[in-house]
Amino acid sequence: MLDRVLGRASLKERIAELEDERDSLQNRLDAEQERRADAVSDRQDAQERVNRLEDKVTQLEDALDRTQDGDDDIDFRGVEELQGPRVDAVLDRLASVDAGPEGVMTAMVEETPSEPVREAFGERAPLVARAAPCLAVTDDAGVVSAALDVPAPPTRFERWSDGVELDREWFRPTGRYAVALVRADLFALGEYDGREQRSVSGFHSGVKSDHSKGGFSQGRFERLREEQIDEHLGKCRDRIAERKAERLYLLGDREAIDRLDVGAEATDAVDATGDPESALADAVREFFSVRLYRL
């Protein structure tokens, strides 16, 4: 009775209503944070798959181009992944071609073949477009017709000469050079003299990959993770600057490579993971492999 007289009953009822509304909002917030945590985990998993899916997207785009160009009735005579001595054997064979003055067309095709390249390859020109970016080779008699995926490609060119125009440095460097593998939480650096590895080093960094259900908020988790990645990339940048070899080839996760912002002879996205030394070995093997397209 006294509460009603003093108007406290209505206040208590209002407080109860506000507490119920607060609890409802808190439950919605908790559910939203949990959903966002699951979403960021899914996004991280998806990011890991992006590099592998890029090739598939390119293949689908090529298939669309073939449909538009009406070239579905032609296909590669064969496709082979070359590694190690097999790369040298194929390059030796191409270097031995002697077709006389202006008998061989060699072209570094970045995207769409130019008109001179289309004329040189004739009905096989759409295959060059499908293999691009590539080093394409043919002779005026149609005996030689191939394209190579080049690990460290030169700038675009096309020319007729008496033999195939190629530089072994595009496929496997000679002399001293370094290869760095960089991911958001992994780094490895190898220094080489030709094919011989002279040194290798690397490290893992403690970068958070999943947001726990408790603890701090999703936003704080993401900020902390970005700070950890920045710290990791800073260490990578310092270690790269300490290398002895001037030439650098930079491999790894595309986002990490872009954020690292270090000048290199060539960069490439690779899927190598694991401990630093074995991951670097896998990355080097993948990067310096050469895909041969028989046109």
Secondary structure, 3 states (H helix, E strand, C coil): CHHHHCCHHHHHHHHHHHHHHHHHHHHHHHHHHHHHHHHHHHHHHHHHHHHHHHHHHHHHHHHHHHHHHCCCCCCCCEEEEECCHHHHHHHHHHHCCCCCCCCEEEEEECCCCCHHHHHHHHHHHHHHHHHCCEEEEEECCCCCEEEECCCCCCCCEEEEECCCCCCHHHCCCCCEEEEEEECCCEEEEEEEECCEEEEEEEEECCCCCCCCCCCCCHHHHHHHHHHHHHHHHHHHHHHHHCCCCCCEEEEECHHHHHHHCCCCCEEEECCCCCCHHHHHHHHHHHHCCEEEEEC
